[in-house]
Protein backbone atom coordinates (compact mmCIF):
# COMPACT_ATOMS: atom_id res chain seq x y z
CA UNK A 1 0.00 0.00 0.00
CA UNK A 2 1.48 3.42 -0.95
CA UNK A 3 2.61 5.65 1.84
CA UNK A 4 0.04 8.51 2.12
CA UNK A 5 2.75 10.99 3.13
CA UNK A 6 4.88 10.16 0.11
CA UNK A 7 1.87 10.34 -2.20
CA UNK A 8 0.97 13.76 -0.79
CA UNK A 9 4.55 15.02 -1.16
CA UNK A 10 4.70 13.67 -4.71
CA UNK A 11 1.43 15.39 -5.64
CA UNK A 12 2.64 18.67 -4.13
CA UNK A 13 5.95 18.43 -6.01
CA UNK A 14 4.15 17.62 -9.28
CA UNK A 15 1.82 20.58 -8.80
CA UNK A 16 4.77 22.88 -8.10
CA UNK A 17 6.57 21.68 -11.24
CA UNK A 18 3.42 22.13 -13.34
CA UNK A 19 2.90 25.67 -12.06
CA UNK A 20 6.58 26.43 -12.65
CA UNK A 21 6.42 25.25 -16.26
CA UNK A 22 3.20 27.23 -16.84
CA UNK A 23 4.82 30.33 -15.35
CA UNK A 24 7.89 30.01 -17.58
CA UNK A 25 5.73 29.54 -20.68
CA UNK A 26 3.56 32.52 -19.78
CA UNK A 27 6.66 34.67 -19.22
CA UNK A 28 8.05 33.63 -22.61
CA UNK A 29 4.77 34.46 -24.37
CA UNK A 30 4.59 37.87 -22.67
CA UNK A 31 8.25 38.87 -22.95
CA UNK A 32 9.25 37.38 -26.32
CA UNK A 33 7.34 39.91 -28.49
CA UNK A 34 9.01 42.83 -26.70
CA UNK A 35 12.44 41.26 -27.15
CA UNK A 36 11.74 40.70 -30.86
CA UNK A 37 10.70 44.35 -31.29
CA UNK A 38 13.78 45.60 -29.43
CA UNK A 39 16.12 43.52 -31.58
CA UNK A 40 14.32 44.49 -34.80
CA UNK A 41 14.51 48.20 -33.93
CA UNK A 42 18.29 48.06 -34.33
CA UNK A 43 18.14 46.81 -37.91
CA UNK A 44 20.17 48.61 -40.57
CA UNK A 45 17.79 47.66 -43.39
CA UNK A 46 14.81 49.64 -44.68
CA UNK A 47 12.30 46.89 -43.87
CA UNK A 48 11.05 45.13 -40.79
CA UNK A 49 12.76 41.75 -40.71
CA UNK A 50 13.70 39.41 -37.87
CA UNK A 51 16.43 38.63 -37.24
CA UNK A 52 18.06 41.75 -38.75
CA UNK A 53 20.78 41.28 -41.36
CA UNK A 54 22.80 44.02 -39.64
CA UNK A 55 22.56 46.35 -36.69
CA UNK A 56 22.50 50.13 -36.55
CA UNK A 57 21.01 53.07 -34.62
CA UNK A 58 19.82 54.75 -37.84
CA UNK A 59 16.13 54.37 -37.04
CA UNK A 60 16.51 55.79 -33.54
CA UNK A 61 18.28 58.80 -35.08
CA UNK A 62 15.44 59.00 -37.63
CA UNK A 63 12.96 59.58 -34.79
CA UNK A 64 14.41 63.09 -34.42
CA UNK A 65 12.95 63.97 -37.83
CA UNK A 66 9.62 62.19 -37.35
CA UNK A 67 7.56 65.33 -36.70
CA UNK A 68 4.17 63.65 -36.98
CA UNK A 69 5.22 60.86 -34.64
CA UNK A 70 6.58 63.38 -32.13
CA UNK A 71 3.29 65.31 -32.24
CA UNK A 72 1.35 62.10 -31.65
CA UNK A 73 3.63 61.21 -28.72
CA UNK A 74 3.11 64.67 -27.21
CA UNK A 75 -0.67 64.30 -27.57
CA UNK A 76 -0.51 60.91 -25.85
CA UNK A 77 1.58 62.38 -23.04
CA UNK A 78 -0.85 65.28 -22.52
CA UNK A 79 -3.85 62.95 -22.48
CA UNK A 80 -2.11 60.53 -20.10
CA UNK A 81 -1.13 63.29 -17.68
CA UNK A 82 -4.64 64.74 -17.54
CA UNK A 83 -6.14 61.26 -17.27
CA UNK A 84 -3.81 60.34 -14.42
CA UNK A 85 -4.53 63.53 -12.47
CA UNK A 86 -8.30 63.16 -12.78
CA UNK A 87 -8.21 59.42 -12.12
CA UNK A 88 -6.18 59.92 -8.94
CA UNK A 89 -8.63 62.53 -7.59
CA UNK A 90 -11.79 60.64 -8.54
CA UNK A 91 -10.39 57.19 -7.74
CA UNK A 92 -9.17 58.19 -4.29
CA UNK A 93 -12.53 59.72 -3.42
CA UNK A 94 -14.38 56.66 -4.69
CA UNK A 95 -12.10 54.29 -2.78
CA UNK A 96 -12.65 56.20 0.45
CA UNK A 97 -16.43 56.11 -0.13
CA UNK A 98 -16.36 52.35 -0.76
CA UNK A 99 -14.16 51.67 2.28
CA UNK A 100 -16.53 53.59 4.56
CA UNK A 101 -19.63 51.83 3.23
CA UNK A 102 -20.86 48.60 4.69
CA UNK A 103 -22.84 45.61 3.46
CA UNK A 104 -24.63 45.75 0.12
CA UNK A 105 -23.78 49.42 -0.39
CA UNK A 106 -20.07 48.65 -0.48
CA UNK A 107 -20.58 45.79 -2.94
CA UNK A 108 -22.84 47.95 -5.12
CA UNK A 109 -20.35 50.83 -5.23
CA UNK A 110 -17.42 48.52 -5.86
CA UNK A 111 -19.24 46.78 -8.71
CA UNK A 112 -20.28 50.13 -10.20
CA UNK A 113 -16.77 51.58 -10.15
CA UNK A 114 -15.20 48.37 -11.47
CA UNK A 115 -17.72 47.94 -14.31
CA UNK A 116 -15.53 49.68 -16.95
CA UNK A 117 -13.05 46.80 -16.60
CA UNK A 118 -15.79 44.24 -17.32
CA UNK A 119 -16.98 45.88 -20.54
CA UNK A 120 -14.68 45.33 -23.55
CA UNK A 121 -12.82 48.57 -24.23
CA UNK A 122 -13.68 48.43 -27.92
CA UNK A 123 -17.39 48.17 -27.15
CA UNK A 124 -17.11 51.03 -24.66
CA UNK A 125 -15.32 53.25 -27.18
CA UNK A 126 -17.92 52.58 -29.87
CA UNK A 127 -20.81 53.15 -27.43
CA UNK A 128 -19.20 56.39 -26.21
CA UNK A 129 -18.86 57.63 -29.79
CA UNK A 130 -22.54 56.94 -30.52
CA UNK A 131 -23.57 58.67 -27.28
CA UNK A 132 -21.43 61.71 -28.07
CA UNK A 133 -23.03 62.13 -31.48
CA UNK A 134 -26.52 61.58 -30.03
CA UNK A 135 -26.12 64.53 -27.67
CA UNK A 136 -24.80 66.75 -30.45
CA UNK A 137 -21.07 66.72 -29.67
CA UNK A 138 -18.05 65.66 -31.68
CA UNK A 139 -14.85 63.83 -30.63
CA UNK A 140 -12.30 66.21 -29.14
CA UNK A 141 -9.47 66.27 -26.60
CA UNK A 142 -11.59 66.79 -23.43
CA UNK A 143 -13.92 63.95 -24.39
CA UNK A 144 -10.91 61.73 -25.16
CA UNK A 145 -9.52 62.45 -21.68
CA UNK A 146 -12.94 61.73 -20.16
CA UNK A 147 -13.12 58.39 -21.96
CA UNK A 148 -9.66 57.46 -20.70
CA UNK A 149 -10.59 58.49 -17.16
CA UNK A 150 -13.59 56.16 -17.17
CA UNK A 151 -11.46 53.13 -18.04
CA UNK A 152 -8.48 54.14 -15.86
CA UNK A 153 -10.19 55.13 -12.58
CA UNK A 154 -10.72 51.47 -11.55
CA UNK A 155 -6.94 50.96 -11.34
CA UNK A 156 -6.62 53.78 -8.81
CA UNK A 157 -9.63 52.55 -6.86
CA UNK A 158 -8.30 49.01 -6.59
CA UNK A 159 -4.81 49.94 -5.34
CA UNK A 160 -6.19 52.62 -3.01
CA UNK A 161 -8.70 50.18 -1.52
CA UNK A 162 -5.85 47.75 -0.89
CA UNK A 163 -3.94 50.50 0.94
CA UNK A 164 -7.03 51.50 2.95
CA UNK A 165 -7.59 47.87 3.96
CA UNK A 166 -4.15 47.88 5.62
CA UNK A 167 -4.84 51.13 7.46
CA UNK A 168 -5.53 50.88 11.21
CA UNK A 169 -8.91 52.63 11.87
CA UNK A 170 -7.70 53.51 15.37
CA UNK A 171 -5.37 56.14 13.89
CA UNK A 172 -8.24 58.14 12.42
CA UNK A 173 -10.31 57.67 15.58
CA UNK A 174 -7.44 58.96 17.69
CA UNK A 175 -7.05 62.00 15.44
CA UNK A 176 -10.76 62.82 15.67
CA UNK A 177 -10.79 62.33 19.43
CA UNK A 178 -7.96 64.85 19.76
CA UNK A 179 -10.01 67.54 18.06
CA UNK A 180 -9.05 67.24 14.39
CA UNK A 181 -11.76 67.57 11.77
CA UNK A 182 -12.49 64.86 9.23
CA UNK A 183 -10.74 66.90 6.53
CA UNK A 184 -7.64 67.39 8.69
CA UNK A 185 -7.59 63.71 9.62
CA UNK A 186 -7.75 62.68 5.99
CA UNK A 187 -5.07 65.19 4.92
CA UNK A 188 -2.62 64.56 7.77
CA UNK A 189 -3.23 60.92 8.68
CA UNK A 190 -5.05 58.93 5.99
CA UNK A 191 -3.59 60.47 2.84
CA UNK A 192 0.11 60.06 3.77
CA UNK A 193 -0.47 56.45 4.79
CA UNK A 194 -2.26 55.48 1.57
CA UNK A 195 -0.01 57.60 -0.64
CA UNK A 196 1.86 54.59 -2.03
CA UNK A 197 -1.38 52.89 -3.03
CA UNK A 198 -2.54 56.06 -4.79
CA UNK A 199 0.84 56.37 -6.50
CA UNK A 200 0.71 52.78 -7.73
CA UNK A 201 -2.78 53.32 -9.11
CA UNK A 202 -1.69 56.56 -10.75
CA UNK A 203 1.18 54.74 -12.47
CA UNK A 204 -1.17 52.05 -13.80
CA UNK A 205 -3.63 54.71 -14.97
CA UNK A 206 -0.87 56.60 -16.78
CA UNK A 207 0.38 53.51 -18.59
CA UNK A 208 -3.15 52.36 -19.46
CA UNK A 209 -4.00 55.79 -20.88
CA UNK A 210 -0.75 56.29 -22.83
CA UNK A 211 -1.07 52.85 -24.44
CA UNK A 212 -4.84 52.91 -24.98
CA UNK A 213 -6.05 52.04 -28.47
CA UNK A 214 -9.78 51.11 -28.35
CA UNK A 215 -11.03 54.31 -26.68
CA UNK A 216 -8.62 56.58 -28.57
CA UNK A 217 -9.65 54.98 -31.87
CA UNK A 218 -13.20 56.30 -31.47
CA UNK A 219 -12.85 59.47 -29.39
CA UNK A 220 -9.72 61.11 -30.86
CA UNK A 221 -10.36 63.70 -33.58
CA UNK A 222 -8.19 64.44 -36.60
CA UNK A 223 -6.22 67.09 -34.68
CA UNK A 224 -5.53 64.84 -31.68
CA UNK A 225 -3.80 61.82 -33.15
CA UNK A 226 -2.24 59.80 -30.32
CA UNK A 227 0.87 57.68 -30.57
CA UNK A 228 -0.66 54.15 -30.43
CA UNK A 229 -3.06 55.00 -33.26
CA UNK A 230 -0.29 56.63 -35.29
CA UNK A 231 1.98 53.59 -34.90
CA UNK A 232 -0.86 51.27 -35.81
CA UNK A 233 -1.59 53.23 -39.00
CA UNK A 234 2.08 53.31 -39.97
CA UNK A 235 2.42 49.54 -39.56
CA UNK A 236 -0.82 48.96 -41.46
CA UNK A 237 0.13 51.14 -44.43
CA UNK A 238 3.89 51.01 -45.04
CA UNK A 239 5.63 49.05 -42.25
CA UNK A 240 7.76 52.05 -41.31
CA UNK A 241 10.82 50.78 -39.42
CA UNK A 242 10.67 53.88 -37.22
CA UNK A 243 7.66 52.30 -35.52
CA UNK A 244 9.96 49.58 -34.18
CA UNK A 245 12.37 52.24 -32.87
CA UNK A 246 9.48 54.14 -31.25
CA UNK A 247 8.24 50.90 -29.69
CA UNK A 248 11.75 50.26 -28.37
CA UNK A 249 11.76 53.69 -26.71
CA UNK A 250 8.35 52.96 -25.16
CA UNK A 251 9.50 49.57 -23.83
CA UNK A 252 12.64 51.01 -22.23
CA UNK A 253 10.73 53.99 -20.80
CA UNK A 254 8.11 51.61 -19.36
CA UNK A 255 10.77 49.51 -17.66
CA UNK A 256 12.34 52.64 -16.15
CA UNK A 257 8.96 53.89 -14.92
CA UNK A 258 8.16 50.47 -13.45
CA UNK A 259 11.47 50.45 -11.60
CA UNK A 260 10.78 53.94 -10.22
CA UNK A 261 7.22 52.97 -9.26
CA UNK A 262 8.51 49.90 -7.46
CA UNK A 263 11.19 51.93 -5.71
CA UNK A 264 9.03 54.83 -4.52
CA UNK A 265 5.46 53.47 -4.51
CA UNK A 266 5.98 49.75 -3.87
CA UNK A 267 3.98 48.83 -6.96
CA UNK A 268 4.14 45.07 -6.42
CA UNK A 269 3.03 45.19 -2.78
CA UNK A 270 0.15 47.57 -3.59
CA UNK A 271 -1.24 45.19 -6.23
CA UNK A 272 -1.52 42.22 -3.88
C-alpha positions in Angstrom: 0.0 0.0 0.0 1.5 3.4 -1.0 2.6 5.6 1.8 0.0 8.5 2.1 2.8 11.0 3.1 4.9 10.2 0.1 1.9 10.3 -2.2 1.0 13.8 -0.8 4.5 15.0 -1.2 4.7 13.7 -4.7 1.4 15.4 -5.6 2.6 18.7 -4.1 5.9 18.4 -6.0 4.2 17.6 -9.3 1.8 20.6 -8.8 4.8 22.9 -8.1 6.6 21.7 -11.2 3.4 22.1 -13.3 2.9 25.7 -12.1 6.6 26.4 -12.6 6.4 25.2 -16.3 3.2 27.2 -16.8 4.8 30.3 -15.3 7.9 30.0 -17.6 5.7 29.5 -20.7 3.6 32.5 -19.8 6.7 34.7 -19.2 8.0 33.6 -22.6 4.8 34.5 -24.4 4.6 37.9 -22.7 8.3 38.9 -23.0 9.2 37.4 -26.3 7.3 39.9 -28.5 9.0 42.8 -26.7 12.4 41.3 -27.2 11.7 40.7 -30.9 10.7 44.3 -31.3 13.8 45.6 -29.4 16.1 43.5 -31.6 14.3 44.5 -34.8 14.5 48.2 -33.9 18.3 48.1 -34.3 18.1 46.8 -37.9 20.2 48.6 -40.6 17.8 47.7 -43.4 14.8 49.6 -44.7 12.3 46.9 -43.9 11.0 45.1 -40.8 12.8 41.8 -40.7 13.7 39.4 -37.9 16.4 38.6 -37.2 18.1 41.7 -38.7 20.8 41.3 -41.4 22.8 44.0 -39.6 22.6 46.4 -36.7 22.5 50.1 -36.5 21.0 53.1 -34.6 19.8 54.7 -37.8 16.1 54.4 -37.0 16.5 55.8 -33.5 18.3 58.8 -35.1 15.4 59.0 -37.6 13.0 59.6 -34.8 14.4 63.1 -34.4 13.0 64.0 -37.8 9.6 62.2 -37.4 7.6 65.3 -36.7 4.2 63.7 -37.0 5.2 60.9 -34.6 6.6 63.4 -32.1 3.3 65.3 -32.2 1.3 62.1 -31.6 3.6 61.2 -28.7 3.1 64.7 -27.2 -0.7 64.3 -27.6 -0.5 60.9 -25.8 1.6 62.4 -23.0 -0.8 65.3 -22.5 -3.9 63.0 -22.5 -2.1 60.5 -20.1 -1.1 63.3 -17.7 -4.6 64.7 -17.5 -6.1 61.3 -17.3 -3.8 60.3 -14.4 -4.5 63.5 -12.5 -8.3 63.2 -12.8 -8.2 59.4 -12.1 -6.2 59.9 -8.9 -8.6 62.5 -7.6 -11.8 60.6 -8.5 -10.4 57.2 -7.7 -9.2 58.2 -4.3 -12.5 59.7 -3.4 -14.4 56.7 -4.7 -12.1 54.3 -2.8 -12.7 56.2 0.5 -16.4 56.1 -0.1 -16.4 52.4 -0.8 -14.2 51.7 2.3 -16.5 53.6 4.6 -19.6 51.8 3.2 -20.9 48.6 4.7 -22.8 45.6 3.5 -24.6 45.7 0.1 -23.8 49.4 -0.4 -20.1 48.7 -0.5 -20.6 45.8 -2.9 -22.8 48.0 -5.1 -20.4 50.8 -5.2 -17.4 48.5 -5.9 -19.2 46.8 -8.7 -20.3 50.1 -10.2 -16.8 51.6 -10.2 -15.2 48.4 -11.5 -17.7 47.9 -14.3 -15.5 49.7 -16.9 -13.1 46.8 -16.6 -15.8 44.2 -17.3 -17.0 45.9 -20.5 -14.7 45.3 -23.5 -12.8 48.6 -24.2 -13.7 48.4 -27.9 -17.4 48.2 -27.1 -17.1 51.0 -24.7 -15.3 53.2 -27.2 -17.9 52.6 -29.9 -20.8 53.1 -27.4 -19.2 56.4 -26.2 -18.9 57.6 -29.8 -22.5 56.9 -30.5 -23.6 58.7 -27.3 -21.4 61.7 -28.1 -23.0 62.1 -31.5 -26.5 61.6 -30.0 -26.1 64.5 -27.7 -24.8 66.7 -30.5 -21.1 66.7 -29.7 -18.0 65.7 -31.7 -14.9 63.8 -30.6 -12.3 66.2 -29.1 -9.5 66.3 -26.6 -11.6 66.8 -23.4 -13.9 63.9 -24.4 -10.9 61.7 -25.2 -9.5 62.5 -21.7 -12.9 61.7 -20.2 -13.1 58.4 -22.0 -9.7 57.5 -20.7 -10.6 58.5 -17.2 -13.6 56.2 -17.2 -11.5 53.1 -18.0 -8.5 54.1 -15.9 -10.2 55.1 -12.6 -10.7 51.5 -11.6 -6.9 51.0 -11.3 -6.6 53.8 -8.8 -9.6 52.6 -6.9 -8.3 49.0 -6.6 -4.8 49.9 -5.3 -6.2 52.6 -3.0 -8.7 50.2 -1.5 -5.8 47.8 -0.9 -3.9 50.5 0.9 -7.0 51.5 2.9 -7.6 47.9 4.0 -4.1 47.9 5.6 -4.8 51.1 7.5 -5.5 50.9 11.2 -8.9 52.6 11.9 -7.7 53.5 15.4 -5.4 56.1 13.9 -8.2 58.1 12.4 -10.3 57.7 15.6 -7.4 59.0 17.7 -7.1 62.0 15.4 -10.8 62.8 15.7 -10.8 62.3 19.4 -8.0 64.8 19.8 -10.0 67.5 18.1 -9.0 67.2 14.4 -11.8 67.6 11.8 -12.5 64.9 9.2 -10.7 66.9 6.5 -7.6 67.4 8.7 -7.6 63.7 9.6 -7.8 62.7 6.0 -5.1 65.2 4.9 -2.6 64.6 7.8 -3.2 60.9 8.7 -5.0 58.9 6.0 -3.6 60.5 2.8 0.1 60.1 3.8 -0.5 56.4 4.8 -2.3 55.5 1.6 0.0 57.6 -0.6 1.9 54.6 -2.0 -1.4 52.9 -3.0 -2.5 56.1 -4.8 0.8 56.4 -6.5 0.7 52.8 -7.7 -2.8 53.3 -9.1 -1.7 56.6 -10.8 1.2 54.7 -12.5 -1.2 52.0 -13.8 -3.6 54.7 -15.0 -0.9 56.6 -16.8 0.4 53.5 -18.6 -3.2 52.4 -19.5 -4.0 55.8 -20.9 -0.8 56.3 -22.8 -1.1 52.8 -24.4 -4.8 52.9 -25.0 -6.0 52.0 -28.5 -9.8 51.1 -28.3 -11.0 54.3 -26.7 -8.6 56.6 -28.6 -9.6 55.0 -31.9 -13.2 56.3 -31.5 -12.8 59.5 -29.4 -9.7 61.1 -30.9 -10.4 63.7 -33.6 -8.2 64.4 -36.6 -6.2 67.1 -34.7 -5.5 64.8 -31.7 -3.8 61.8 -33.1 -2.2 59.8 -30.3 0.9 57.7 -30.6 -0.7 54.2 -30.4 -3.1 55.0 -33.3 -0.3 56.6 -35.3 2.0 53.6 -34.9 -0.9 51.3 -35.8 -1.6 53.2 -39.0 2.1 53.3 -40.0 2.4 49.5 -39.6 -0.8 49.0 -41.5 0.1 51.1 -44.4 3.9 51.0 -45.0 5.6 49.0 -42.2 7.8 52.0 -41.3 10.8 50.8 -39.4 10.7 53.9 -37.2 7.7 52.3 -35.5 10.0 49.6 -34.2 12.4 52.2 -32.9 9.5 54.1 -31.3 8.2 50.9 -29.7 11.8 50.3 -28.4 11.8 53.7 -26.7 8.3 53.0 -25.2 9.5 49.6 -23.8 12.6 51.0 -22.2 10.7 54.0 -20.8 8.1 51.6 -19.4 10.8 49.5 -17.7 12.3 52.6 -16.1 9.0 53.9 -14.9 8.2 50.5 -13.4 11.5 50.4 -11.6 10.8 53.9 -10.2 7.2 53.0 -9.3 8.5 49.9 -7.5 11.2 51.9 -5.7 9.0 54.8 -4.5 5.5 53.5 -4.5 6.0 49.8 -3.9 4.0 48.8 -7.0 4.1 45.1 -6.4 3.0 45.2 -2.8 0.1 47.6 -3.6 -1.2 45.2 -6.2 -1.5 42.2 -3.9 
